[in-house]
Structure formats: C-alpha cells, structure tokens
Amino acid sequence: MSTVAYPTYRPQVLRSQAARTRLVLTPRGRRVITFLIAVPLALAAFFAIVSAGQAAATNSAVVTDTSHTWITVESGETLWSLAYEIAPTKDPRDVIAEIVSLNQLNSDLQPGQRIALPTGY
C-alpha cells in the first residue's frame, strides 16, 4: 500500500517584482528642473554682487583729505591736552571728536602711537 500526502496549505506563487520603469523626463520636466536649479544660483549671484558693493562702499570711508599733520604721542599726553594745544579758542569736545573720527580711535592714547591732527584751526 502506498500513501499519498497532500499539503494542507496552498503554496503561493511568487510574483515577479514589477518591472522597474525608467524615468522619462519630458521637455516640460527639463524646463522645471532647469528653473529650480537656475533661480537659486541667480539669487545667490545677485546677493553676492550686492553685498560686495556694500562692502566696497564702507571701505571708502578712509580719510583722503591731506589737511592734517602726524604726531607721535608722548607719555602723559591726552586728547584734551592735544585739543587745547592745536585749537585753544575752539571747544575741545569738537576738536577731540574730530581727532577720534580722523584716527578711528576706540581707546585711550598710548605713548609712541602715531596719530593725525587736523590743521584747519
């Protein structure tokens, strides 16, 4: 006697993976991609040019007027003493403001420091 055995489950047939489709880029799609790449690049170039122009404009603040004399600061000299020395009849605050602006000072004077003094007084 022979025995025939049948499986109790139904074997599933493996489906083949769906065929991969190739991406087809239409002319309209090419234009969209080109636009999406070109616009940020154009904006970056524009802002780089504009900011470079602003940087050049701020560098033009260098004093080009030659109506000043150069001195070397001695020990004990202050902006007040220099202001009284070069313009005894003027308000020293105005003279000091001009010296600070001319030399772009942001701290006290140091002995040996070379500064420009305006000669229009």
C-alpha positions in Angstrom: 0.0 0.0 0.0 1.1 3.5 -0.8 0.2 6.6 0.9 -0.3 9.9 -0.9 0.2 13.0 1.1 -1.2 16.3 0.0 0.0 19.5 1.6 -2.5 21.2 3.9 -1.6 24.7 2.7 -1.7 26.2 -0.6 1.7 27.2 -1.9 1.8 30.8 -3.0 3.2 31.6 -6.4 5.9 34.2 -6.1 5.0 37.1 -8.1 7.9 38.6 -10.1 8.8 42.0 -9.0 7.2 44.7 -11.0 9.3 45.7 -13.9 11.1 48.9 -13.0 10.1 51.7 -15.3 12.8 54.1 -16.5 12.3 57.7 -15.5 11.3 59.6 -18.6 11.9 63.4 -18.4 9.7 65.3 -20.7 10.7 68.7 -22.1 8.4 70.4 -19.6 10.1 68.5 -16.8 13.5 69.6 -18.1 12.4 73.2 -18.0 11.1 72.8 -14.5 14.4 71.2 -13.3 16.4 73.9 -15.0 14.3 76.6 -13.4 14.6 75.1 -10.0 18.4 75.0 -10.3 18.9 78.3 -12.1 16.8 80.5 -9.8 18.7 79.8 -6.5 22.0 80.3 -8.4 20.9 83.6 -9.9 19.7 84.8 -6.5 23.0 83.8 -4.8 25.0 85.6 -7.5 22.8 88.7 -7.2 23.2 88.9 -3.4 26.9 88.3 -3.7 27.3 91.2 -6.1 25.1 93.5 -4.0 26.9 92.7 -0.7 30.3 93.1 -2.4 29.2 96.6 -3.5 28.2 97.5 0.0 31.5 96.3 1.4 33.3 98.4 -1.1 31.2 101.4 -0.1 32.1 101.0 3.5 35.8 100.9 2.7 35.6 104.3 1.0 35.3 105.9 4.5 39.1 106.1 4.6 40.2 109.7 5.1 41.6 111.1 1.8 41.9 114.7 3.0 45.5 115.7 3.5 44.8 118.6 5.7 46.3 117.1 8.8 49.7 116.6 10.5 51.1 113.5 12.1 52.5 113.4 15.6 53.8 110.7 17.9 52.1 110.7 21.3 54.4 111.4 24.2 53.9 110.0 27.7 51.3 111.9 29.6 49.6 113.4 26.6 45.8 113.2 26.4 43.3 114.0 23.8 42.3 117.0 25.9 45.8 118.4 26.0 46.2 117.9 22.3 42.9 119.6 21.6 43.9 122.7 23.7 47.3 122.7 22.0 46.1 122.7 18.4 42.9 124.8 18.9 43.0 126.9 22.1 40.0 129.0 21.0 37.7 126.1 20.0 35.5 123.9 22.1 37.8 120.9 22.9 35.0 118.4 22.7 34.6 119.2 19.0 38.3 119.0 18.4 38.5 115.7 20.2 35.6 114.3 18.3 37.4 115.3 15.0 40.7 113.6 16.2 38.9 110.5 17.2 37.0 110.3 13.9 40.1 111.1 11.8 42.1 108.3 13.5 39.3 105.9 14.1 40.3 105.7 17.8 38.4 103.5 20.2 40.6 103.6 23.2 43.0 105.8 25.1 46.2 107.1 23.6 49.3 105.1 24.0 52.8 106.6 24.2 54.5 106.1 20.8 51.3 105.9 18.9 51.2 108.0 15.7 48.0 110.0 15.2 46.8 112.6 12.7 45.8 116.0 13.9 43.6 118.3 11.8 45.3 121.5 10.7 42.2 123.6 9.9 42.3 125.5 13.2 
